[in-house]
Amino acid sequence: MQYNRNRHAVYKLTYHLVVATKYRHPVINESVKKRLEEIACDLFSKWKCEILEINAEKDHLHILFDAPPQIHLSNTVNSFKTVTSRYIRKEFEEYLKPYYWKPYFWSKSYLLLTTGGAPISVIKEYIKNQDREG
């Protein structure tokens, strides 16, 4: 596993973000998906995050990304949703008209998971055994 570094830390922080469309409307077609990927790559790059994988279904988007420890995750997710929503609503206005009568695109909620290589039970055991000579 490769770790990232900055002036004060060595880290590997990987997250899985899932955002769903408002009312779970199936509005993510290939054109919308492609544009969401472009916007996401630009935004995450500006935030010093690296997208490892991105994909979408008709009503939700998955992003697997690495982030530095300085990132405020809730702000990052909310900024992502705000910016992508604004662009998508503007660029696909006619396509989205039958689905949204107000300026919506994403649901208010989201799922954000941490990821890692070892199960929690292994990490707990490792920490528990730190004070033991071995």
N, C-alpha and C positions, 0 to 999 in steps of 0.2 A: 504494500500500500504506500502510495506517495502522500506526504504531508505538505501542507502549504505553510509558508512562513511570512511573518511580518516583523517589525522591529522588536516586538515584545512577546510573540507567541509562535508556537508551532501548533498547527491545528488541522483537522479534517472534519468539517461540518457539512454534512450532506442532508438535504431535505427533500421530501416528496410533497409537492403542492398539488391539490386538486381544487379547481374552481368550477362551479356549475352555472349554467345560464339561468337567468331569472325564469321562474316557473318551469324549469327544466325543458324549455322549448327546444326542439331539435333544429337549431339554426346554424350550427357549425358545419357548413359544407366545405368542400375542398378549397374554395377561394378564401373563405373566412379563416379556415385553419392555416393556410399558407401565410396570410397577413398577420394572424396572431403570432405565429412562429417568428416572423420578421421583427415585429414590435418587441416581443419577449427577448429575443437575442440582443437587440439594441439596448433595451432597458437594463437587463441583467449585466451586460457588459459595463455599462456606466456605473453600476453599483458594485463593481469588482466581484461579481458572482459569475460562476461558470455553469452554463446549462449542459448537463450530461445527457439528457434525453428529454424529448418533448413530443407529445402526441395528443390527439383529441378524438373524442367520439362526438356524436351529433349534439349532445347536451352538456358536455363537460370537457375540461382540458387538464392534462397531467404535465407537470414539469418536475424533473429531477435535477437538482442543482446543488453546487457547492457554494458556500458563502463564508466570508470572513467573520470573525467574532464581533466586529464593530457594527454589523448590520442589526438594525432593529426589525425583527421579522414581521411584526404586525404592520409597521409602517411600510415595509417593502411590499408586502402582499396587497395592502390597500392602495398603494401607489400604482402597482401593476394593474389592479382591477380598474382603477379610475382612468388611467391613461389608455389602456387597451379598449375600455368601453367607449371612451370619447372617440377614438380613431375608428373603431368598427361601426359605431352608430352613424358617424359622418360619412364614411366611405361606402357603407352598405345600407344607406337610409331606405331606399325603395324596397330592397329585399326584406328588411326587418319590419317594415310598416305593418304588415298583417299580424305580427307577433307582439309588438310593443307599442303602446299608445303614449307611454311616458318615456323619459330618457333613461331607460334601463338596458342593461345587457347581462350583467352578472348577478347572481344571487348575493345577498348580504353575507352569507356564511361561506366558509371554506374549510378544507381539511389540510392540515400541515403535520407531517410526520417526520421524525428524525429517523435516519437510517444508520446502520452500522454493520460491521462484519461479525460481531460476536453476539450471541443471545444474552439477554439481561441476566439470566441465571449465572452465566460464566463470568460476567463482569462483577456481579454481586459477590461471587465466591472469591474472585481475585482481590477485591477490596477487603473483604473479611479476613483474608489470609495475609495482609500486608505486614502486620506486626509480628508474625511468626517467623522464626528462623527456618530456613528450608534448605 
